[in-house]
Amino acid sequence: MSFKTIGQLVEYYEPKMIETGKNRDFTAGQKLTTEFIQRVEMLNDVENEIIEYLDNGILTGDWKSSYLWIPAAITRPSERYVEHYLKMICINDSKVPFWKILDALAYMPKSVTSQIVEGLKESIELNNPSWSEEDLKKSFEVLMWIGDKEEVKYIEDMRKFEIPRIAEMAKYWDEWLKEDEDDEDE
C-alpha cells in the first residue's frame, strides 16, 4: 500500500491501533507504532501537513489522533513547529496533549533551543491550570534536557516561586540535579 500523506497513514493505522488497545495487545501496538514511524520517515514534504494539524488543534481544540500526529512530528522535526508548540502549551484546556507536546520540544533542532527555553520558562510561570503534575514535571525535565547552566540556576531560583506547585516541582528537580552531580563526582 502506498501512502503520500501523514493523514493517509493516520487513517490507515488508527483503527488498527484502537483494536490493539481494546485487545490489550501491547506487542502488536508497538509493532504498529514502529511501522507507522518508518512510513512517516519515508514521506516527503510533511511540514505543512503537520503545521496544518497543529493549527487546527489550536483553533478548534480537536486533538484527535494526537498519539500518532505528535510522534510523526517528532520523527520529522522542524523549527517551524516551535511557535505552534509554544502556543499549544499555553492553552487552558485539559484536552490538549501537553505531555506529548513538551516531549516533542525536547527533539527540536538545536538552532531553536533559546526560543524553546524562553517559551518553557514563560509557560511554567503562567501555571496553566490545565497542566497535570506530570505535565509540569515534563516541562522542567525538558528545560534541563535542552538547557544549560542558566536553566539549572533558573530551576534553583524557582524553588522560591510564589505558586506552591511550581516551587515544589522546582525543589524536586533541584534536588535531583544535586544528587546527579554527586553521583558524577564519585
Secondary structure as the mmCIF struct_conf table of DSSP 4:
data_model
#
loop_
_struct_conf.conf_type_id
_struct_conf.id
_struct_conf.beg_label_comp_id
_struct_conf.beg_label_asym_id
_struct_conf.beg_label_seq_id
_struct_conf.end_label_comp_id
_struct_conf.end_label_asym_id
_struct_conf.end_label_seq_id
BEND BEND1 THR A 5 THR A 5
HELX_RH_AL_P HELX_RH_AL_P1 ILE A 6 LYS A 22
TURN_TY1_P TURN_TY1_P1 ASN A 23 ARG A 24
HELX_RH_AL_P HELX_RH_AL_P2 PHE A 26 MET A 42
BEND BEND2 ASN A 44 ASP A 45
HELX_RH_AL_P HELX_RH_AL_P3 GLU A 47 THR A 60
TURN_TY1_P TURN_TY1_P2 LYS A 64 SER A 65
HELX_RH_AL_P HELX_RH_AL_P4 SER A 66 THR A 75
BEND BEND3 ARG A 76 ARG A 76
HELX_RH_3T_P HELX_RH_3T_P1 GLU A 79 TYR A 81
HELX_RH_AL_P HELX_RH_AL_P5 VAL A 82 MET A 88
TURN_TY1_P TURN_TY1_P3 ILE A 89 CYS A 90
TURN_TY1_P TURN_TY1_P4 SER A 94 LYS A 95
BEND BEND4 VAL A 96 VAL A 96
HELX_RH_AL_P HELX_RH_AL_P6 PHE A 98 LEU A 105
TURN_TY1_P TURN_TY1_P5 ALA A 106 TYR A 107
BEND BEND5 MET A 108 MET A 108
HELX_RH_3T_P HELX_RH_3T_P2 LYS A 110 VAL A 112
HELX_RH_AL_P HELX_RH_AL_P7 THR A 113 LEU A 126
TURN_TY1_P TURN_TY1_P6 ASN A 127 ASN A 127
TURN_TY1_P TURN_TY1_P7 PRO A 129 SER A 130
HELX_RH_AL_P HELX_RH_AL_P8 GLU A 133 ILE A 146
HELX_RH_AL_P HELX_RH_AL_P9 LYS A 149 ASP A 157
HELX_RH_3T_P HELX_RH_3T_P3 MET A 158 LYS A 160
BEND BEND6 GLU A 162 ILE A 163
HELX_RH_AL_P HELX_RH_AL_P10 PRO A 164 ASP A 185
#
